[in-house]
Amino acid sequence: NIEEKNITVLNNTIDILSNRKKYLSIKNKMQNNKRISHHTLLFVGRLNKRKRLEYLLDAFILLRTINPNYELNIVGSGSKHYENYLKKKYNDKFIKFFGEITDGNKLVSLYLKSDLFVFPGDIGLGPLHALSFNLIPIVIESESHNPEREYLNDINSFILPKSTTEQEFANEINRICIDNNIIKKKEESSWDTIKNLTLKNMANNFANGVEKIL
């Protein structure tokens, strides 16, 4: 029963401007190195069940039966036991586990050489990070998403219904990737949908909220 006038939304974010600067400085070089007939998918996030990694990996196996020209790069840390379990269960040379990457340049290169950011689990800041590098996310609706879900829409992302099966997820990824114009259309407009989500604006929102309370 809190009145709307007494609520201040901070818009939790990351340093998207720094990411954007890195992206603009090397985008032409990286994009010229992309193989047209080959598609690279990227997941960056915590390795846990909330991110639905087994769903993603099952879908990827199905995807390669449709079209073998795919690879999946997985970046992130989590339980070593869970990570080893995934590596053993999905022992596929086209699935690469990079672990946690602290080298910013290496991480940027993975974003820029990818065609699609695949994130079927609970949304946090991961898709926003991808969008700051102009990498379009594909996500699945859920009641358990974090508030950052609000940053995604039909202009900057591919948003699938909660009922999406692994096979349907695989089919949609392939549909998107084989027609490069589908991704390009979203890339042309995606930055405009998030460019207000800066750290400065987040700090200003916080300061304004405190001032309002006082």
Backbone hydrogen bonds, N-H to C=O, Kabsch-Sander energy under -0.5 kcal/mol:
donor,donor_aa,acceptor,acceptor_aa,energy
6,N,3,E,-1.8
7,I,4,E,-1.9
10,L,8,T,-0.6
16,I,14,I,-2.1
19,N,15,D,-1.8
20,R,16,I,-2.6
21,K,17,L,-2.0
22,K,18,S,-1.9
23,Y,19,N,-2.6
24,L,20,R,-2.8
25,S,21,K,-1.6
26,I,22,K,-1.1
26,I,23,Y,-0.6
27,K,23,Y,-1.5
30,M,26,I,-2.2
31,Q,27,K,-2.9
32,N,28,N,-1.7
33,N,29,K,-0.5
33,N,30,M,-1.0
34,K,31,Q,-1.0
36,I,34,K,-0.6
38,H,35,R,-1.1
39,H,69,N,-2.5
41,L,71,E,-2.8
42,L,116,L,-2.1
43,F,73,N,-2.6
45,G,75,V,-2.4
47,L,77,S,-2.4
48,N,46,R,-1.4
51,K,48,N,-1.3
52,R,49,K,-1.6
53,L,48,N,-0.6
56,L,52,R,-2.2
57,L,53,L,-2.9
58,D,54,E,-2.6
59,A,55,Y,-2.4
60,F,56,L,-2.2
61,I,57,L,-2.1
62,L,58,D,-1.9
63,L,59,A,-2.5
64,R,60,F,-2.0
65,T,61,I,-0.7
65,T,62,L,-0.8
66,I,62,L,-1.1
66,I,63,L,-0.6
67,N,63,L,-2.6
70,Y,68,P,-1.3
71,E,39,H,-1.9
72,L,94,F,-2.9
73,N,41,L,-2.7
74,I,96,K,-3.1
75,V,43,F,-2.9
75,V,73,N,-0.5
76,G,99,G,-1.7
79,S,47,L,-0.7
83,E,79,S,-2.6
84,N,80,K,-2.8
85,Y,81,H,-1.9
86,L,82,Y,-2.3
87,K,83,E,-2.3
88,K,84,N,-2.2
89,K,85,Y,-2.5
90,Y,86,L,-2.7
91,N,88,K,-0.6
91,N,89,K,-0.5
92,D,90,Y,-1.8
95,I,92,D,-2.1
96,K,72,L,-2.8
96,K,94,F,-0.5
97,F,95,I,-0.5
98,F,74,I,-3.0
98,F,96,K,-0.6
99,G,74,I,-0.6
102,T,100,E,-0.5
104,G,102,T,-0.9
107,L,103,D,-2.1
108,V,104,G,-2.5
109,S,105,N,-1.9
110,L,106,K,-1.4
111,Y,107,L,-1.9
112,L,108,V,-2.5
113,K,109,S,-1.5
114,S,111,Y,-1.0
115,D,40,T,-3.4
116,L,40,T,-1.1
117,F,136,I,-2.7
118,V,42,L,-2.1
118,V,116,L,-0.7
119,F,117,F,-0.6
119,F,138,I,-2.3
121,G,51,K,-0.7
122,D,50,R,-2.4
129,H,125,L,-2.3
130,A,126,G,-2.1
131,L,127,P,-2.5
132,S,128,L,-1.8
133,F,129,H,-0.6
133,F,130,A,-1.3
134,N,131,L,-2.0
135,L,130,A,-2.6
136,I,134,N,-0.6
138,I,117,F,-2.6
139,V,158,F,-2.8
140,I,119,F,-0.6
141,E,160,L,-2.8
145,H,142,S,-0.8
146,N,123,I,-2.0
149,R,146,N,-2.1
150,E,147,P,-2.3
151,Y,148,E,-1.8
152,L,149,R,-1.8
157,S,153,N,-1.7
158,F,137,P,-2.5
159,I,157,S,-0.6
160,L,139,V,-2.8
160,L,158,F,-0.6
164,T,161,P,-1.9
169,F,165,T,-2.5
170,A,166,E,-2.4
171,N,167,Q,-2.6
172,E,168,E,-2.3
173,I,169,F,-2.2
174,N,170,A,-2.2
175,R,171,N,-2.4
176,I,172,E,-2.3
177,C,173,I,-2.5
178,I,174,N,-2.2
179,D,175,R,-0.6
179,D,176,I,-0.5
180,N,178,I,-0.6
182,I,179,D,-1.9
183,I,179,D,-0.7
184,K,180,N,-2.4
185,K,181,N,-2.0
186,K,182,I,-1.0
187,E,183,I,-2.5
188,E,184,K,-1.9
189,S,185,K,-0.5
189,S,186,K,-1.0
190,S,186,K,-1.9
191,W,187,E,-0.5
193,T,189,S,-0.7
193,T,190,S,-1.0
194,I,190,S,-0.5
194,I,191,W,-1.4
195,K,191,W,-1.7
197,L,194,I,-2.6
198,T,196,N,-1.7
202,M,198,T,-2.0
203,A,199,L,-2.5
204,N,200,K,-2.6
205,N,201,N,-2.5
206,F,202,M,-1.9
207,A,203,A,-2.6
208,N,204,N,-2.8
209,G,205,N,-2.1
210,V,206,F,-2.3
211,E,207,A,-2.4
212,K,208,N,-2.3
213,I,209,G,-2.0
214,L,210,V,-2.5
